[in-house]
C-alpha cells in the first residue's frame, strides 16, 4: 500500500524429487508442481529464497538442498545446511553489508506495519514475489544501499501486532524508503492479512530477528 517496489523469487521447481529442475520466473504455484506429492509450494519457495538457491546452481548445496522435499519428508531428513533457519547452516554471501548489526534476541518496538502490492517488480534484494508470499521490506536505514543486495536479504523477522498479539514470520526481500521510522516494516498483502485486516492499512508492531 505504501509503496510499489516489491520482491520475491525466482523459483526452482522440480516436478518430482528425482527429476530435473525447471526454473520458473514466477511466484504463483506452477502447474507442474504437485503439492499433494511434494511439500507445500510456499514452504519450498521461502526456503529456496533463504538459501539463495538462484545463485547456487551447479554447486553441491543446490544438488543437496534446493530441490523440493516429498510431502512425507521434513528438514530433519536433510543435512543441517539445508535449513536456512538453523544456527548450524551456512549463511549466504552477500554483496553488501547492512547498516546495522542485528541481534536475534532484541525486540524492536514503536514501529508500524503497512502493506504493498508486488506488481511483478523485483525489489532491492533482486527477486520477484507474489502478493501472498510471506515477505517484507525493511526500512531503508536498516537495509543500507538500495542499489546492492543487503546482508539482511533472506533474514527472517517475527512481527507481532501489538493490538491483537497476532504474529507472522516473514523473509526480508526489499527495502522500504517510505516507512514511518526505522522500526517500521512494509509487508506483502498475505503477511499483513496474517496479523490484521487490510482495511486497517497500518498497525503498531513489535518485531525481532529469528535468524
C-alpha positions in Angstrom: 0.0 0.0 0.0 2.7 2.5 1.0 5.0 1.6 -1.9 5.1 -0.1 -5.2 8.6 -1.7 -5.3 8.5 -5.3 -4.3 10.3 -8.5 -4.1 10.1 -12.3 -4.4 11.6 -15.1 -6.0 12.9 -16.9 -9.0 11.6 -20.3 -8.0 13.3 -23.5 -8.8 10.5 -26.1 -9.3 11.0 -29.8 -9.6 8.2 -32.0 -11.0 9.4 -34.7 -8.7 12.1 -35.3 -6.1 14.3 -37.2 -8.6 13.6 -35.4 -11.9 15.4 -32.4 -13.4 14.9 -28.9 -12.2 12.9 -26.4 -14.2 13.3 -22.7 -13.2 10.2 -20.5 -13.5 10.4 -16.7 -13.1 7.1 -16.7 -11.2 5.8 -16.7 -7.7 2.5 -18.5 -8.1 2.3 -22.3 -7.9 3.4 -23.7 -11.3 1.1 -26.2 -12.9 3.9 -28.8 -12.9 4.3 -28.6 -9.1 2.4 -31.4 -7.4 1.6 -30.2 -3.9 -0.1 -33.5 -3.0 3.2 -35.3 -3.7 5.7 -32.6 -2.8 5.9 -30.2 0.2 3.7 -27.1 0.2 5.0 -24.7 -2.5 5.0 -21.7 -0.2 7.2 -23.5 2.2 9.6 -24.7 -0.5 9.7 -21.2 -2.1 10.5 -19.5 1.1 13.4 -21.9 1.8 14.7 -21.6 -1.8 15.0 -17.9 -1.3 16.5 -18.0 2.1 19.2 -20.4 0.9 19.9 -18.1 -2.1 19.4 -21.1 -4.4 19.1 -18.9 -7.5 22.8 -18.2 -7.2 23.8 -21.8 -6.2 23.3 -23.7 -9.5 25.9 -26.4 -10.2 27.0 -26.5 -6.6 26.8 -29.3 -4.0 24.4 -27.1 -1.9 22.0 -26.8 -4.8 22.0 -30.5 -5.5 21.5 -31.3 -1.8 19.2 -28.6 -0.6 17.5 -26.7 -3.4 15.1 -29.4 -4.6 11.6 -29.6 -3.0 11.0 -32.3 -0.5 8.4 -35.0 -0.7 5.2 -34.3 1.3 6.2 -37.0 3.8 9.7 -35.5 4.4 10.9 -32.8 6.7 14.1 -30.7 7.0 15.3 -33.2 9.7 15.8 -35.6 6.8 18.3 -33.4 5.2 21.7 -32.1 6.2 21.7 -29.1 8.6 23.0 -26.8 5.8 19.6 -27.3 4.1 17.8 -25.5 6.9 18.4 -21.7 6.4 16.9 -21.0 9.8 19.2 -23.3 11.7 22.1 -21.8 13.6 24.4 -24.5 12.1 23.5 -23.8 8.5 26.0 -21.8 6.4 25.0 -18.3 5.6 24.9 -16.9 2.1 27.5 -14.4 0.9 26.0 -11.0 0.1 27.4 -8.2 -2.0 27.0 -5.5 0.6 26.9 -5.1 4.4 23.9 -4.0 6.3 24.0 -0.7 8.1 23.3 -2.5 11.4 24.5 -5.5 13.4 21.2 -7.2 14.1 20.6 -9.3 17.3 18.2 -12.2 17.3 17.3 -11.6 20.9 16.4 -7.9 20.6 12.8 -6.8 20.2 12.2 -3.6 18.2 9.2 -1.5 19.3 7.5 1.7 18.2 7.2 0.7 14.6 4.3 0.3 12.2 3.4 -2.4 9.6 1.9 -1.4 6.3 1.5 -3.4 3.1 2.3 -3.2 -0.5 1.5 -4.9 -3.8 4.2 -6.6 -5.7 3.1 -5.7 -9.2 5.6 -8.1 -10.7 8.5 -5.9 -9.8 11.7 -7.1 -8.3 12.7 -5.4 -5.0 16.1 -4.4 -3.8 17.1 -8.0 -3.0 16.7 -8.8 -6.7 13.8 -11.2 -6.9 10.1 -11.0 -7.8 7.5 -12.2 -5.3 3.7 -12.7 -5.3 1.3 -10.8 -3.1 0.9 -13.8 -0.8 4.5 -14.7 -0.3 5.5 -14.2 3.3 8.0 -11.4 2.6 8.6 -7.8 3.7 10.5 -4.6 3.0 12.6 -3.3 5.9 13.3 0.4 6.5 15.8 1.9 4.2 18.2 3.0 7.0 18.4 -0.6 8.2 18.7 -2.1 4.7 21.6 0.1 3.6 22.4 0.8 -0.1 19.3 0.1 -2.1 21.4 -0.4 -5.2 23.0 -3.6 -3.7 21.9 -6.8 -2.0 21.9 -6.2 1.7 23.1 -8.7 4.3 19.5 -8.6 5.6 18.1 -10.1 2.4 16.8 -13.6 3.3 16.8 -12.8 7.0 13.6 -13.8 8.8 11.7 -11.5 11.1 8.9 -12.3 13.5 6.3 -9.5 13.6 3.7 -9.0 16.4 0.6 -6.9 16.0 0.6 -5.1 19.4 -3.1 -4.6 19.4 -4.2 -8.3 18.9 -1.0 -10.1 19.5 -1.2 -12.0 16.2 2.2 -12.8 14.7 3.7 -13.6 11.3 7.2 -14.6 10.3 8.4 -13.0 7.1 11.6 -13.0 5.0 13.3 -9.7 4.2 13.2 -9.2 0.4 13.2 -5.5 -0.2 13.9 -2.0 1.3 11.3 0.5 2.3 12.2 4.1 1.7 8.8 5.3 2.8 8.4 3.5 6.1 7.4 5.7 9.1 10.6 5.0 11.1 13.5 2.6 11.3 11.3 0.1 13.3 8.6 0.1 10.7 8.2 -2.7 8.1 6.2 -2.9 4.9 4.6 -6.3 4.4 3.2 -8.3 1.5 -0.6 -8.5 1.3 -0.5 -12.0 2.6 1.7 -11.2 5.5 -0.3 -8.2 6.6 -3.5 -10.2 6.4 -2.0 -12.7 8.8 -2.0 -10.1 11.6 -4.6 -7.5 10.6 -7.4 -6.6 8.2 -6.3 -4.8 5.0 -8.9 -2.1 5.7 -6.8 -1.0 8.7 -3.9 -0.1 6.4 -1.4 0.4 9.2 -0.9 -1.2 12.6 1.5 -0.9 15.5 4.1 -3.7 15.8 7.0 -5.1 17.7 9.4 -7.3 15.8 12.6 -9.4 16.2 15.0 -11.3 14.0 14.6 -15.0 14.2 17.8 -16.0 12.2 
